[in-house]
Amino acid sequence: MPQPYSYDLREKVIQAIKLDGLKIIEASQLFNISRNTISLWLKRQDQTGDFLALPNQPPGNGHKITDWELFRQASQNSWR
């Protein structure tokens, strides 16, 4: 899985847009980052107040069994 962009780079891009008046397409070309990525950062900043990268969570294996004790009892009874 690719590494997220650094917080420092995100900060520079957002500052160039918000403080320096750069358009998203211009920032995209200048920093070589997709417009969609920049838009997602701006949206996240509006929603949460920061543009920090989301934690990198590997996909789980989605266990269907939630009550392991009940499962053990049922599996022991089925072997008898």
Phi and psi in radians as a Rosetta constraint file:
Dihedral C 1 N 2 CA 2 C 2 CIRCULARHARMONIC -1.186 0.35
Dihedral N 2 CA 2 C 2 N 3 CIRCULARHARMONIC 2.657 0.35
Dihedral C 2 N 3 CA 3 C 3 CIRCULARHARMONIC -1.318 0.35
Dihedral N 3 CA 3 C 3 N 4 CIRCULARHARMONIC 2.510 0.35
Dihedral C 3 N 4 CA 4 C 4 CIRCULARHARMONIC -1.242 0.35
Dihedral N 4 CA 4 C 4 N 5 CIRCULARHARMONIC 2.736 0.35
Dihedral C 4 N 5 CA 5 C 5 CIRCULARHARMONIC -1.096 0.35
Dihedral N 5 CA 5 C 5 N 6 CIRCULARHARMONIC 2.569 0.35
Dihedral C 5 N 6 CA 6 C 6 CIRCULARHARMONIC -1.148 0.35
Dihedral N 6 CA 6 C 6 N 7 CIRCULARHARMONIC 2.707 0.35
Dihedral C 6 N 7 CA 7 C 7 CIRCULARHARMONIC -1.093 0.35
Dihedral N 7 CA 7 C 7 N 8 CIRCULARHARMONIC -0.640 0.35
Dihedral C 7 N 8 CA 8 C 8 CIRCULARHARMONIC -1.077 0.35
Dihedral N 8 CA 8 C 8 N 9 CIRCULARHARMONIC -0.775 0.35
Dihedral C 8 N 9 CA 9 C 9 CIRCULARHARMONIC -1.154 0.35
Dihedral N 9 CA 9 C 9 N 10 CIRCULARHARMONIC -0.763 0.35
Dihedral C 9 N 10 CA 10 C 10 CIRCULARHARMONIC -0.996 0.35
Dihedral N 10 CA 10 C 10 N 11 CIRCULARHARMONIC -0.766 0.35
Dihedral C 10 N 11 CA 11 C 11 CIRCULARHARMONIC -1.075 0.35
Dihedral N 11 CA 11 C 11 N 12 CIRCULARHARMONIC -0.750 0.35
Dihedral C 11 N 12 CA 12 C 12 CIRCULARHARMONIC -1.121 0.35
Dihedral N 12 CA 12 C 12 N 13 CIRCULARHARMONIC -0.725 0.35
Dihedral C 12 N 13 CA 13 C 13 CIRCULARHARMONIC -1.146 0.35
Dihedral N 13 CA 13 C 13 N 14 CIRCULARHARMONIC -0.833 0.35
Dihedral C 13 N 14 CA 14 C 14 CIRCULARHARMONIC -1.105 0.35
Dihedral N 14 CA 14 C 14 N 15 CIRCULARHARMONIC -0.701 0.35
Dihedral C 14 N 15 CA 15 C 15 CIRCULARHARMONIC -1.127 0.35
Dihedral N 15 CA 15 C 15 N 16 CIRCULARHARMONIC -0.717 0.35
Dihedral C 15 N 16 CA 16 C 16 CIRCULARHARMONIC -1.080 0.35
Dihedral N 16 CA 16 C 16 N 17 CIRCULARHARMONIC -0.597 0.35
Dihedral C 16 N 17 CA 17 C 17 CIRCULARHARMONIC -1.394 0.35
Dihedral N 17 CA 17 C 17 N 18 CIRCULARHARMONIC -0.889 0.35
Dihedral C 17 N 18 CA 18 C 18 CIRCULARHARMONIC -1.361 0.35
Dihedral N 18 CA 18 C 18 N 19 CIRCULARHARMONIC -0.739 0.35
Dihedral C 18 N 19 CA 19 C 19 CIRCULARHARMONIC -1.624 0.35
Dihedral N 19 CA 19 C 19 N 20 CIRCULARHARMONIC -0.684 0.35
Dihedral C 19 N 20 CA 20 C 20 CIRCULARHARMONIC -1.600 0.35
Dihedral N 20 CA 20 C 20 N 21 CIRCULARHARMONIC -0.137 0.35
Dihedral C 20 N 21 CA 21 C 21 CIRCULARHARMONIC 1.366 0.35
Dihedral N 21 CA 21 C 21 N 22 CIRCULARHARMONIC 0.294 0.35
Dihedral C 21 N 22 CA 22 C 22 CIRCULARHARMONIC -1.232 0.35
Dihedral N 22 CA 22 C 22 N 23 CIRCULARHARMONIC 2.470 0.35
Dihedral C 22 N 23 CA 23 C 23 CIRCULARHARMONIC -1.358 0.35
Dihedral N 23 CA 23 C 23 N 24 CIRCULARHARMONIC 2.740 0.35
Dihedral C 23 N 24 CA 24 C 24 CIRCULARHARMONIC -1.028 0.35
Dihedral N 24 CA 24 C 24 N 25 CIRCULARHARMONIC -0.722 0.35
Dihedral C 24 N 25 CA 25 C 25 CIRCULARHARMONIC -1.151 0.35
Dihedral N 25 CA 25 C 25 N 26 CIRCULARHARMONIC -0.623 0.35
Dihedral C 25 N 26 CA 26 C 26 CIRCULARHARMONIC -1.217 0.35
Dihedral N 26 CA 26 C 26 N 27 CIRCULARHARMONIC -0.731 0.35
Dihedral C 26 N 27 CA 27 C 27 CIRCULARHARMONIC -1.127 0.35
Dihedral N 27 CA 27 C 27 N 28 CIRCULARHARMONIC -0.647 0.35
Dihedral C 27 N 28 CA 28 C 28 CIRCULARHARMONIC -1.054 0.35
Dihedral N 28 CA 28 C 28 N 29 CIRCULARHARMONIC -0.778 0.35
Dihedral C 28 N 29 CA 29 C 29 CIRCULARHARMONIC -1.254 0.35
Dihedral N 29 CA 29 C 29 N 30 CIRCULARHARMONIC -0.698 0.35
Dihedral C 29 N 30 CA 30 C 30 CIRCULARHARMONIC -1.152 0.35
Dihedral N 30 CA 30 C 30 N 31 CIRCULARHARMONIC -0.785 0.35
Dihedral C 30 N 31 CA 31 C 31 CIRCULARHARMONIC -1.688 0.35
Dihedral N 31 CA 31 C 31 N 32 CIRCULARHARMONIC -0.025 0.35
Dihedral C 31 N 32 CA 32 C 32 CIRCULARHARMONIC 1.009 0.35
Dihedral N 32 CA 32 C 32 N 33 CIRCULARHARMONIC 0.865 0.35
Dihedral C 32 N 33 CA 33 C 33 CIRCULARHARMONIC -2.252 0.35
Dihedral N 33 CA 33 C 33 N 34 CIRCULARHARMONIC 2.494 0.35
Dihedral C 33 N 34 CA 34 C 34 CIRCULARHARMONIC -1.144 0.35
Dihedral N 34 CA 34 C 34 N 35 CIRCULARHARMONIC 2.627 0.35
Dihedral C 34 N 35 CA 35 C 35 CIRCULARHARMONIC -1.077 0.35
Dihedral N 35 CA 35 C 35 N 36 CIRCULARHARMONIC -0.652 0.35
Dihedral C 35 N 36 CA 36 C 36 CIRCULARHARMONIC -1.069 0.35
Dihedral N 36 CA 36 C 36 N 37 CIRCULARHARMONIC -0.745 0.35
Dihedral C 36 N 37 CA 37 C 37 CIRCULARHARMONIC -1.085 0.35
Dihedral N 37 CA 37 C 37 N 38 CIRCULARHARMONIC -0.785 0.35
Dihedral C 37 N 38 CA 38 C 38 CIRCULARHARMONIC -1.113 0.35
Dihedral N 38 CA 38 C 38 N 39 CIRCULARHARMONIC -0.716 0.35
Dihedral C 38 N 39 CA 39 C 39 CIRCULARHARMONIC -1.092 0.35
Dihedral N 39 CA 39 C 39 N 40 CIRCULARHARMONIC -0.683 0.35
Dihedral C 39 N 40 CA 40 C 40 CIRCULARHARMONIC -1.117 0.35
Dihedral N 40 CA 40 C 40 N 41 CIRCULARHARMONIC -0.695 0.35
Dihedral C 40 N 41 CA 41 C 41 CIRCULARHARMONIC -1.103 0.35
Dihedral N 41 CA 41 C 41 N 42 CIRCULARHARMONIC -0.775 0.35
Dihedral C 41 N 42 CA 42 C 42 CIRCULARHARMONIC -1.126 0.35
Dihedral N 42 CA 42 C 42 N 43 CIRCULARHARMONIC -0.707 0.35
Dihedral C 42 N 43 CA 43 C 43 CIRCULARHARMONIC -1.127 0.35
Dihedral N 43 CA 43 C 43 N 44 CIRCULARHARMONIC -0.757 0.35
Dihedral C 43 N 44 CA 44 C 44 CIRCULARHARMONIC -1.096 0.35
Dihedral N 44 CA 44 C 44 N 45 CIRCULARHARMONIC -0.671 0.35
Dihedral C 44 N 45 CA 45 C 45 CIRCULARHARMONIC -1.142 0.35
Dihedral N 45 CA 45 C 45 N 46 CIRCULARHARMONIC -0.695 0.35
Dihedral C 45 N 46 CA 46 C 46 CIRCULARHARMONIC -1.129 0.35
Dihedral N 46 CA 46 C 46 N 47 CIRCULARHARMONIC -0.667 0.35
Dihedral C 46 N 47 CA 47 C 47 CIRCULARHARMONIC -1.379 0.35
Dihedral N 47 CA 47 C 47 N 48 CIRCULARHARMONIC -0.712 0.35
Dihedral C 47 N 48 CA 48 C 48 CIRCULARHARMONIC -1.955 0.35
Dihedral N 48 CA 48 C 48 N 49 CIRCULARHARMONIC -0.277 0.35
Dihedral C 48 N 49 CA 49 C 49 CIRCULARHARMONIC 1.596 0.35
Dihedral N 49 CA 49 C 49 N 50 CIRCULARHARMONIC -0.036 0.35
Dihedral C 49 N 50 CA 50 C 50 CIRCULARHARMONIC -2.578 0.35
Dihedral N 50 CA 50 C 50 N 51 CIRCULARHARMONIC 2.799 0.35
Dihedral C 50 N 51 CA 51 C 51 CIRCULARHARMONIC -1.989 0.35
Dihedral N 51 CA 51 C 51 N 52 CIRCULARHARMONIC 0.466 0.35
Dihedral C 51 N 52 CA 52 C 52 CIRCULARHARMONIC -1.054 0.35
Dihedral N 52 CA 52 C 52 N 53 CIRCULARHARMONIC 2.506 0.35
Dihedral C 52 N 53 CA 53 C 53 CIRCULARHARMONIC -1.114 0.35
Dihedral N 53 CA 53 C 53 N 54 CIRCULARHARMONIC 2.520 0.35
Dihedral C 53 N 54 CA 54 C 54 CIRCULARHARMONIC -1.233 0.35
Dihedral N 54 CA 54 C 54 N 55 CIRCULARHARMONIC 2.599 0.35
Dihedral C 54 N 55 CA 55 C 55 CIRCULARHARMONIC -1.092 0.35
Dihedral N 55 CA 55 C 55 N 56 CIRCULARHARMONIC 2.459 0.35
Dihedral C 55 N 56 CA 56 C 56 CIRCULARHARMONIC -1.442 0.35
Dihedral N 56 CA 56 C 56 N 57 CIRCULARHARMONIC 1.800 0.35
Dihedral C 56 N 57 CA 57 C 57 CIRCULARHARMONIC -1.949 0.35
Dihedral N 57 CA 57 C 57 N 58 CIRCULARHARMONIC 2.051 0.35
Dihedral C 57 N 58 CA 58 C 58 CIRCULARHARMONIC -1.180 0.35
Dihedral N 58 CA 58 C 58 N 59 CIRCULARHARMONIC 2.626 0.35
Dihedral C 58 N 59 CA 59 C 59 CIRCULARHARMONIC -1.120 0.35
Dihedral N 59 CA 59 C 59 N 60 CIRCULARHARMONIC 2.429 0.35
Dihedral C 59 N 60 CA 60 C 60 CIRCULARHARMONIC -1.425 0.35
Dihedral N 60 CA 60 C 60 N 61 CIRCULARHARMONIC 3.095 0.35
Dihedral C 60 N 61 CA 61 C 61 CIRCULARHARMONIC -1.710 0.35
Dihedral N 61 CA 61 C 61 N 62 CIRCULARHARMONIC 0.070 0.35
Dihedral C 61 N 62 CA 62 C 62 CIRCULARHARMONIC 1.009 0.35
Dihedral N 62 CA 62 C 62 N 63 CIRCULARHARMONIC 0.990 0.35
Dihedral C 62 N 63 CA 63 C 63 CIRCULARHARMONIC -1.008 0.35
Dihedral N 63 CA 63 C 63 N 64 CIRCULARHARMONIC 2.364 0.35
Dihedral C 63 N 64 CA 64 C 64 CIRCULARHARMONIC -1.543 0.35
Dihedral N 64 CA 64 C 64 N 65 CIRCULARHARMONIC -0.392 0.35
Dihedral C 64 N 65 CA 65 C 65 CIRCULARHARMONIC -1.483 0.35
Dihedral N 65 CA 65 C 65 N 66 CIRCULARHARMONIC 2.095 0.35
Dihedral C 65 N 66 CA 66 C 66 CIRCULARHARMONIC -1.874 0.35
Dihedral N 66 CA 66 C 66 N 67 CIRCULARHARMONIC -0.482 0.35
Dihedral C 66 N 67 CA 67 C 67 CIRCULARHARMONIC -1.931 0.35
Dihedral N 67 CA 67 C 67 N 68 CIRCULARHARMONIC 1.609 0.35
Dihedral C 67 N 68 CA 68 C 68 CIRCULARHARMONIC -1.190 0.35
Dihedral N 68 CA 68 C 68 N 69 CIRCULARHARMONIC -0.579 0.35
Dihedral C 68 N 69 CA 69 C 69 CIRCULARHARMONIC -1.145 0.35
Dihedral N 69 CA 69 C 69 N 70 CIRCULARHARMONIC -0.784 0.35
Dihedral C 69 N 70 CA 70 C 70 CIRCULARHARMONIC -1.093 0.35
Dihedral N 70 CA 70 C 70 N 71 CIRCULARHARMONIC -0.668 0.35
Dihedral C 70 N 71 CA 71 C 71 CIRCULARHARMONIC -1.103 0.35
Dihedral N 71 CA 71 C 71 N 72 CIRCULARHARMONIC -0.757 0.35
Dihedral C 71 N 72 CA 72 C 72 CIRCULARHARMONIC -1.100 0.35
Dihedral N 72 CA 72 C 72 N 73 CIRCULARHARMONIC -0.748 0.35
Dihedral C 72 N 73 CA 73 C 73 CIRCULARHARMONIC -1.096 0.35
Dihedral N 73 CA 73 C 73 N 74 CIRCULARHARMONIC -0.773 0.35
Dihedral C 73 N 74 CA 74 C 74 CIRCULARHARMONIC -1.147 0.35
Dihedral N 74 CA 74 C 74 N 75 CIRCULARHARMONIC -0.698 0.35
Dihedral C 74 N 75 CA 75 C 75 CIRCULARHARMONIC -1.243 0.35
Dihedral N 75 CA 75 C 75 N 76 CIRCULARHARMONIC -0.577 0.35
Dihedral C 75 N 76 CA 76 C 76 CIRCULARHARMONIC -1.184 0.35
Dihedral N 76 CA 76 C 76 N 77 CIRCULARHARMONIC -0.703 0.35
Dihedral C 76 N 77 CA 77 C 77 CIRCULARHARMONIC -1.198 0.35
Dihedral N 77 CA 77 C 77 N 78 CIRCULARHARMONIC -0.520 0.35
Dihedral C 77 N 78 CA 78 C 78 CIRCULARHARMONIC -1.305 0.35
Dihedral N 78 CA 78 C 78 N 79 CIRCULARHARMONIC -0.381 0.35
Dihedral C 78 N 79 CA 79 C 79 CIRCULARHARMONIC -1.492 0.35
Dihedral N 79 CA 79 C 79 N 80 CIRCULARHARMONIC -0.151 0.35
